[in-house]
Amino acid sequence: MKIIQSILIGGVIIATLGACEPAETNHKAKNGQIELLDLRQQAAIEDDWLAKRLDTIVPALMREYQTDMWVLIAREYNEDPVVKTMLPARWLSARRRMILVFSRNGDEVERFAVSRYPVAEFFETRWNPEEQPDQWQALADIVAEKNPTTITVNISDMYAHADGMTVSQYDGMAAALGPDMMRRVKGDHRLGVGWLETRIPEEMAHYKQAVAKAHEIIAEGFTGGFIKPGITTRNDLVWWFRQTIRDNKLTAWFHPSVNIQRPDKAVEGQIETFQPGEDEIIQRGDLLHVDFGLVYMGLNTDTQQHAYVLRDGETDAPDALKAALANSNRLQDILTANFEVGRTGNAALALSRAQAITEGIDPSIYTHPIGMHGHGAGATIGMWDSQDGVPGSGDYPIRANAAWSIELKTMTPVASWGGKTVNIMLEEDAFFDGEAVTYISGRQTELHIVK
């Protein structure tokens, strides 16, 4: 049994990181490229993170939301999304049925596993099958011993991240606890969402390396000589990005996409769509757009940037395309200035859109939290098809110590393109410390140039 103290610093769950300057790490540059840690190094660091997160974040959340017990139940290969993030780095799945229990008494929180196996050093087991063969009854005995007033489980119709309790496991718990105790059980997304969205300072130096690596791969794909205008196709480039992520011993959390805009071919709607088997050759004068995300040390990135393919005789992108990019950079500034602790995602969306429109910018904002999931838990600030607000997750408040994917676009008419609209779709990862938003590893302010 492990007893821990809740930690609340400066009215926020944990200490803030400020401008995300990296702490000392073992990352090195090799041949001018970022060299990431090997798996064994990563695992040791990730387990240190997990210990600190369990010791600080969970007690603070349970105290904030006044819950006495948090019960998480998962089974091997059907893990609750929250349970998945509470496993040691060397555990790639749950074991059999795994029941994790957090029990609060004032500021103190005990944590244990009602499972045959302890969860490494993080959750000591409180079940001996030889003495009590019924795992459900072992859980019921602990609940009766602690006698909590409120019991939270991961059931939510708003967040998939906090909806990990399956019907069969809920039914098993209900049969064991009985109707009187089950009246104290409630589904609540706030503990799971708070756990997932909160970043600790130790994570952020490595997050910076992940985002920097994403930027490095994009720059290499656009400017490293892979693209041969008139020969290289859109799908060639898509698969180059996917393969390069894997070659760097990383994984992609979604298949990359590459879109093409040119004077006789503007993108319609949010994204360019292709039928299976369709492809397109990259030409001189094209404006290219890439969207991809990678995973490193359990942290996800999500990046969208643009490149211009020079025409014969050109040495730089046209001024009109640079101005279009500047519009999207300005929209980024407007949005991040409207981050405020306690403000809802819908309120930040409305304020930012109104200001952008006043400045003559045609905006579309679809920004989301990021971290342990690419589309992370937390406040939603618009969706590309919901610019008037997002019911539910858009009403969730912005919180400090969270990472964000600042995702948006502007639509700018270009005279040299016959007045057709250029869509500049940007996405850059950032950190909100409760006072200001800082890009984790910079952002694109100039077009990549394909020579």
Secondary structure as GFF3:
##gff-version 3
##sequence-region A 1 451
A	DSSP	beta_strand	2	5	.	.	.	ID=ss1
A	DSSP	beta_strand	28	30	.	.	.	ID=ss2
A	DSSP	beta_strand	33	35	.	.	.	ID=ss3
A	DSSP	alpha_helix	39	64	.	.	.	ID=ss4
A	DSSP	beta_strand	69	75	.	.	.	ID=ss5
A	DSSP	alpha_helix	81	84	.	.	.	ID=ss6
A	DSSP	beta_strand	97	105	.	.	.	ID=ss7
A	DSSP	beta_strand	108	113	.	.	.	ID=ss8
A	DSSP	beta_strand	124	125	.	.	.	ID=ss9
A	DSSP	alpha_helix	135	146	.	.	.	ID=ss10
A	DSSP	beta_strand	151	153	.	.	.	ID=ss11
A	DSSP	three_ten_helix	160	162	.	.	.	ID=ss12
A	DSSP	alpha_helix	167	182	.	.	.	ID=ss13
A	DSSP	beta_strand	185	187	.	.	.	ID=ss14
A	DSSP	alpha_helix	190	197	.	.	.	ID=ss15
A	DSSP	alpha_helix	201	223	.	.	.	ID=ss16
A	DSSP	alpha_helix	234	247	.	.	.	ID=ss17
A	DSSP	beta_strand	251	252	.	.	.	ID=ss18
A	DSSP	beta_strand	257	261	.	.	.	ID=ss19
A	DSSP	beta_strand	287	292	.	.	.	ID=ss20
A	DSSP	beta_strand	294	296	.	.	.	ID=ss21
A	DSSP	beta_strand	299	300	.	.	.	ID=ss22
A	DSSP	beta_strand	303	309	.	.	.	ID=ss23
A	DSSP	alpha_helix	319	337	.	.	.	ID=ss24
A	DSSP	alpha_helix	345	358	.	.	.	ID=ss25
A	DSSP	beta_strand	363	365	.	.	.	ID=ss26
A	DSSP	beta_strand	368	369	.	.	.	ID=ss27
A	DSSP	three_ten_helix	393	395	.	.	.	ID=ss28
A	DSSP	beta_strand	402	414	.	.	.	ID=ss29
A	DSSP	three_ten_helix	415	417	.	.	.	ID=ss30
A	DSSP	beta_strand	420	432	.	.	.	ID=ss31
A	DSSP	beta_strand	437	439	.	.	.	ID=ss32
A	DSSP	beta_strand	448	450	.	.	.	ID=ss33
###
